[in-house]
């Protein structure tokens, strides 16, 4: 929504200027930092609604900045959109695994950047349906963004919570990767690797050592489904 503040962490002034201009045109407030150390200072002082984070930064790289933001309770829920000029998949996967919510490769379309920012900022909006989703030992309270497994709260990022909600509403049924990408990141035909990495993180958090186990099954070439397994 207009008035939301976005922190742009980028050491190339020309990119900062054009991105800031684009986002302000869409009604967002912007601030910028040119190195990793300054990025952390501003993230904790400004409490932005979203961080656009370049990976290759002076003083502290983007991976470490993201890791620290996601490790601190004050900033853990702030969406991070990573920018990278590197083409290797492992760089992208590493960024997602340490907590980034999405990524774009340079050079990028400003229109797509604005669309992805909008999608990330509204990402925690509820799926159509009831405000509470329950199935067996799983309870999801949409308004409070709380998920309980057998009464124990799950420590989920906003993206993981949204994934769990979408899957739980269709318990036992397959949800295509492309649909998850569309519902959570608002893109069809995007990079489904983003979905795969977040699903992998969600899987680990659903393990509580009890039966029946709540599991996310992968169906090759089709998508994912949430099931109870004995």
N, C-alpha and C positions, 0 to 999 in steps of 0.2 A: 504494500500500500504506500501511497505517497508519504514522504517524510521519513521513511526508514533510512538508516545510515549505513553506508557501505565503506569499508576500509580497503583501499587498493594498495597492495604491497608490491611494488615494482620499481626497479632502479633505472628504467628507461623513461626519461621525462616525456618523450613524445607519446609513448603508449599510455602513460598516466593521464596526459591531457585529453587524448581522444576518448579514452574509456570514461573519464570523469564527465566530459561533455555529453556523451551518450547517455549515461545514467542520470545525470541531472535533467536531461530532456524528458526522461521517463518519470520524473518527480522524486528521485532519490537524493538524499544528501550524501556527499562524498568527503572522504579524507584520505590522505595518502602517506605512505612511509617508504623510504628508499632503501632500507636495509632491515635485516632480520631483528636486530636488537630494538630498533625504533618501532618496528611492527608490534612486538610484544608489549612495549610500553603503551602504545596507543590503543591496543586491543583491550588492555586492562583499565585504562583511564576512560576511553570513549564508550566502551561496551557496544560495539557496532552490531547491527542486525545480521551482517554477512561480511566475510572476508574474501577478497579476491587475491590470491597468493601466488606470486611467481616462485618457481623452484630455485632458480639460480640467482642468489642474492649475496651482497657483501655482508661480512661479519657473521651471519648465521643463515644457513640455507633454508629453503622453504620447508623441507622435510622436518627439520628440527623445530621450526616455528610451529608447524601444524601439530607435531607431537606434543609440544608444551601447551598449546591452546587446548587440545583435547584432553590433556591430563589434569587440567585445572578446573575445578567445579564451577568457577565463575564464567568460564568461556567454553566449556565442553559442549554446550548445546548450540554454539554459534556455527552456522553452516560455513564450510570452507570450499571455495571453488578454486582449484589449482590451475595455473597456467604453466605450460611447459613447451620449450622448443625442442626437447629431446624426443626422439621417435621410438626408443626402445620400450616395449611393453612392460618390462620389469620396473621401469621408472614410474609408470602410471600405476601399476599394481601396488608398488610400495607406498605411493601416496594415498591410495584408497585404504590400504591395510592399516595405516597409522591414523586414519580417521577422516580423511578428506571426503566430502560428500559428492563431489563431481570434479571433472577436469576438462580442460580444453587444450588442444595443441595449437601452438603458434605456427603460422599466422591464423587468425580466427576472424569470423564474421562478427561485426558489432551487433547486428540484429540478433544473431544466435546467442551472443553473450547476454544481451538484455533479456532474451527469452529464458535462458537458463537461470539467470539471477531471479527473475520473477517466479520461476518454478520452485527454486530452492526456498525462497521466502514464504511461499504458501504451502510448502511441502507437508507441514504438520497438520494441515486441514483434514478434517475427518472424512472417511469414505462414506458414501451414502448409506444410510441405514441407522440402526439404533446407536445410542450413545454408550452402551455397554455391550461388549461381545463376550459370550461365555461358551465354553465347550469343555466338558470334563473338568480338569484341574486348571484350565486356563481362563483367566478373567482379564479383559482389557477394558479400562475405563478411559474412553476417548477424551472427555473434557479435561481430565487431569493428566492425560498422557502417561497413564500408569498401567503396567502390565504385571500381573501376578501369576506365578506358576506354583500351584499347590499352596497358595497363600504367601509365598515368598516373592518379594518384588524383583523384577528383572532389571538389570542395569543396562538400559538400551539407549543408544543415541537416537535423536529424532528420526533419522532415516531408517534405522533398524525397527523402531516402533511402528513407523508407517508400513514397512514391509510386512511385519507380523500382523498388523491389523488387516491389511488387504488379503493376506493368505488365510487368516483365521475366519474371515467372513465367507470364505469358500473352502472350508475345512474338507480335506479329502479329495478336492477337485484340483485339476491342474490349471495353473495360471501361467500363460505364456510369458517368456522373458520380455517380449516386446510390449505386452500389456503392463507389466510392472514398470518398465522404463517410461511408458506413457503416463501412468497414474502418478508416479512419484517424481519423475524428472520432466514430465510433459513433452517427451519426444518419442516419435515412432521412427524406426530405422536408425536409431542411435547405436552407440557402442554397448552391447549387452554385457561386456566384461565388467562394466560398472555394477550391474545387477549381481553378477556372479560373486564378486568380491564382497559385497555387502551381505549377501546370503551366507557366505562362508563365515563371516563374523557373527551373524545372527545364530547360526547353527551351534557354534561353540557356547553361546550364552544360554541356550536352551537345555544344555546338559546339566542335570542335577543328580544323576546317579540313581534315580528311582524309576519304577515301572508302573504303568506304561510310560515310555519315553515320548516326549514331544519332539518330532523330527521333521526336518524339511527334506523331502525327497526330490532328487533331480531326475527328470525324465528327458533323456537325450533328444535334442532337436525339438523339444516341446516346451518345457518350462519347469516350474516347481509346484509342489503341493505340500501342505502341512498335514501331518497325520500323527495318530497315536500308535506307537509300536510296542508290543509285548517283548 
